Amino acid sequence: MLEQEREIYRARAAQEGKPEKVLDRIVEGRLNKFFEEFCLLEQSFIRDPDVKITELVAETGAKVNENVVVRRFVRFQMGQ
């Protein structure tokens, strides 16, 4: 899936007329945005958008002196 997304972003950037030298950086930037949108641990915490879920899990583990692992979660969708 990752390689497929990489090829889609590369083709889209080339179609926009971007120089060949910067295509890799553009693709990596778009992949990072893809991860932030679709990977739970890369998403921003709803209460503090400056903190990612990975950082929140690490902070919580440090506070309680335990290894904290996300075992389940609930996805809410607004609208409709």
C-alpha positions as CSV (number, residue, x, y, z in Angstrom):
1,M,0.0,0.0,0.0
2,L,2.8,2.3,0.9
3,E,4.6,1.8,-2.5
4,Q,1.3,2.4,-4.3
5,E,0.7,5.7,-2.5
6,R,4.3,6.7,-3.2
7,E,3.8,6.1,-6.9
8,I,0.5,8.0,-6.9
9,Y,2.1,11.0,-5.3
10,R,5.1,10.9,-7.6
11,A,2.9,10.8,-10.7
12,R,0.8,13.6,-9.4
13,A,3.8,15.8,-8.6
14,A,5.3,15.1,-12.0
15,Q,2.0,16.0,-13.6
16,E,2.0,19.3,-11.8
17,G,5.3,20.1,-13.5
18,K,7.5,19.9,-10.4
19,P,11.3,19.5,-11.1
20,E,12.7,16.0,-10.9
21,K,15.2,17.0,-8.2
22,V,12.5,17.8,-5.7
23,L,10.0,15.0,-6.4
24,D,11.4,12.8,-3.6
25,R,11.0,15.5,-1.0
26,I,7.4,16.3,-2.2
27,V,6.5,12.6,-2.1
28,E,7.9,12.2,1.4
29,G,6.0,15.3,2.6
30,R,2.8,14.0,1.2
31,L,3.4,10.5,2.7
32,N,3.9,12.2,6.1
33,K,0.6,13.9,5.7
34,F,-1.0,10.6,4.7
35,F,0.4,9.0,7.9
36,E,-1.0,11.8,10.1
37,E,-4.4,11.3,8.6
38,F,-4.6,7.4,8.6
39,C,-2.3,6.2,11.4
40,L,-3.6,6.5,14.9
41,L,-0.3,7.0,16.6
42,E,0.7,9.7,14.2
43,Q,-2.5,11.7,14.6
44,S,-2.8,14.8,16.8
45,F,-4.4,14.5,20.2
46,I,-7.9,16.1,20.1
47,R,-7.4,18.1,23.3
48,D,-4.0,19.4,22.4
49,P,-3.3,19.4,18.6
50,D,0.4,20.1,19.2
51,V,0.8,16.7,20.8
52,K,0.8,13.5,18.7
53,I,-0.7,10.3,20.2
54,T,2.7,8.6,20.3
55,E,4.0,11.4,22.5
56,L,0.9,11.2,24.7
57,V,1.4,7.5,25.2
58,A,5.0,8.0,26.1
59,E,4.2,10.8,28.6
60,T,1.4,8.7,30.2
61,G,3.8,5.8,30.5
62,A,6.4,8.0,32.2
63,K,3.9,9.4,34.6
64,V,2.6,6.0,35.8
65,N,6.0,4.2,35.5
66,E,4.4,1.5,33.4
67,N,4.7,0.4,29.7
68,V,1.5,1.8,28.2
69,V,0.2,0.2,25.0
70,V,-2.8,1.1,22.9
71,R,-4.9,-2.0,22.7
72,R,-8.2,-0.6,21.4
73,F,-9.7,2.7,20.4
74,V,-13.0,4.1,19.2
75,R,-13.3,6.1,16.1
76,F,-15.9,8.9,16.0
77,Q,-17.0,10.6,12.8
78,M,-18.8,13.9,12.8
79,G,-21.4,14.8,10.4
80,Q,-24.0,13.0,8.2
